[in-house]
């Protein structure tokens, strides 16, 4: 039968009405009580066999060649604290402490080159080691084993999840930080002579960096009153079609500001890309290397560079 | 708003004071094309420093002005395109190909003086 109306219990002197717990909810509560009792038993078991299980776990870790970046002693020390936080998380069923520990651990081990699969691997190994010990302990009482596993598995999975997510988040944070740093040292616009700028570009250009580059260049042309700009892309191995198009647009936009752009140091791959997208070569002024580019720029500006005297 | 056209020696200078309507642009075009012959000018400088937006009509009109003036025997230099405007124009494919450009009025005049010197 489906209860159409909520039934309210009278609750002492307080006039507030509280919905009655239905039978089903009561059942659930009993189950939850039982499961936390089982968890308590489980935790006691894990505490008792701490030394042995921990050693077994460390053994399994080195067996499967995880965490090769760390020494045996370090692994043992980390394993001890991971084990303790693991048991604590099982006991309290709160994951904040574990989360903080996972983040802290990740912070320490990411710079040493520990990979995601290793961290996930060791946590799953610990889960397996503990499950095995439970099998061994309750092998005579299959029903109890079942119930213990019912309590253990969700908690263990959540722990594995928490640690993995913590690790990945920390990693992403590091990556974001590095991206930020790269962006900051990105693109200098340098004046080498009156009215001559160079823009050396090194590394990979993504669309965002390309946009930033264009902005800085156009602004640089205006503030330095440049007539010629040499863009040196010797340090760029390859660029995709979008970025190549962007480069061509930058050249054209510079021309609209009255500056001539000379592009130097095109790698064969970039040359190929530019040909593929069908750049109008009349608009693009390209020279093999930076020296040649600067020489041509000086010619355009009417400079003539010569040695003062023959040195003997 | 009409665009004033100043005569400076052999050069006519038209300076945009604000964003222009399409009608103003058309008016500027016919005025320039007439005056370039009347004053026997050798060049026209169009200063667009004050334009912070350039739509496709304005950009097309500028190109038309340049081409018409060439047919009338003079040269055009567009000066003072803002960096943001320049990039927006290029992205829209409005590159003013075949039209001389310079950073500002001073640069435009320097460019023309150099050119006249060579032609002399």
Interface residues (C-beta under 8 A of the other chain):
Chain A: X214 X215 X218 X219 X221 X222 X225 X227 X249 X250 X252 X253 X254 X255 X256 X257 X258 X259 X283
Chain B: X78 X79 X81 X83 X84 X86 X87 X89 X90 X91 X95 X96 X97 X101 X102 X103 X107 X108 X111
